[in-house]
Amino acid sequence: MVYYTSYDTREQAKLAVFEYIEVWYNRKRKHSALGYRTPEQYQKYLTENKMSA
């Protein structure tokens, strides 16, 4: 991402990287601590199991 985008300031670059990690990457990647589910899948799993309990 950073190699294909031009930023006017270092702060803009830092914000873009932060947004990529927090908004896209962490929500899409599977986490071993969550049973190899994405955070969205895990939240759905918790909601469904809480309702059935």
C-alpha positions as CSV (number, residue, x, y, z in Angstrom):
1,M,0.0,0.0,0.0
2,V,2.6,2.5,1.0
3,Y,4.7,1.8,-2.0
4,Y,2.0,2.7,-4.4
5,T,0.7,5.8,-2.7
6,S,2.3,9.2,-2.3
7,Y,1.8,11.0,1.0
8,D,2.4,14.7,1.6
9,T,3.4,14.2,5.2
10,R,4.6,11.5,7.5
11,E,1.5,11.9,9.6
12,Q,-0.7,11.1,6.5
13,A,1.3,8.0,5.9
14,K,1.0,6.9,9.6
15,L,-2.8,7.5,9.5
16,A,-3.2,5.5,6.3
17,V,-1.2,2.5,7.8
18,F,-3.2,2.7,11.0
19,E,-6.5,2.7,9.2
20,Y,-5.4,-0.2,7.0
21,I,-4.4,-2.3,10.0
22,E,-7.3,-1.5,12.3
23,V,-10.1,-1.2,9.7
24,W,-9.3,-3.8,7.1
25,Y,-6.5,-6.2,8.1
26,N,-7.5,-7.0,11.7
27,R,-11.1,-7.4,10.8
28,K,-10.4,-9.8,7.9
29,R,-7.5,-11.9,9.1
30,K,-8.2,-15.0,11.1
31,H,-7.0,-15.0,14.7
32,S,-5.7,-18.2,16.4
33,A,-7.0,-17.0,19.7
34,L,-10.5,-16.8,18.3
35,G,-10.5,-20.3,17.0
36,Y,-9.2,-19.3,13.5
37,R,-12.2,-17.0,13.0
38,T,-12.3,-13.4,11.9
39,P,-13.4,-11.0,14.6
40,E,-16.7,-10.6,12.8
41,Q,-17.2,-14.4,12.7
42,Y,-16.3,-14.7,16.3
43,Q,-18.7,-12.0,17.3
44,K,-21.5,-13.7,15.4
45,Y,-20.5,-17.0,17.1
46,L,-20.7,-15.4,20.6
47,T,-24.0,-13.8,19.9
48,E,-25.6,-17.0,18.6
49,N,-24.3,-19.0,21.5
50,K,-25.3,-16.5,24.1
51,M,-28.9,-16.5,22.8
52,S,-29.1,-20.3,22.8
53,A,-27.8,-20.6,26.4
